[in-house]
Amino acid sequence: MDMIKVSANSRTSAVAGAIAGVVREHKRAEVQAIGAGAVNQAVKALALATGYLKGDEIHVVCVPEFVDVDIEGKVRTAIKLVVEPR
């Protein structure tokens, strides 16, 4: 299962569809965002994905975590959202 990476320019509906699809297939999704704009898009996408999954009677919970990510030799702190069925 790949990490779903979100940027400030990501389309909310596309990310939501990816989250819902991964949860349906793997029963778990991980979403990663660095920066306020990216975290905003990720949270909006998560809210939308929750609605998509309710149609399939899949109710999810989200556990946020901090993770360190190496980008071009520099360590950045990212937010990781772990999405799993309740």
Secondary structure, DSSP 8 states (H G I E B T S, - for coil): ---EEE-TTS-HHHHHHHHHHHHHHHS-EEEEE-SHHHHHHHHHHHHHHHHHHHTTT--EEEEEEEEEEEETTEEEEEEEEEEEE-
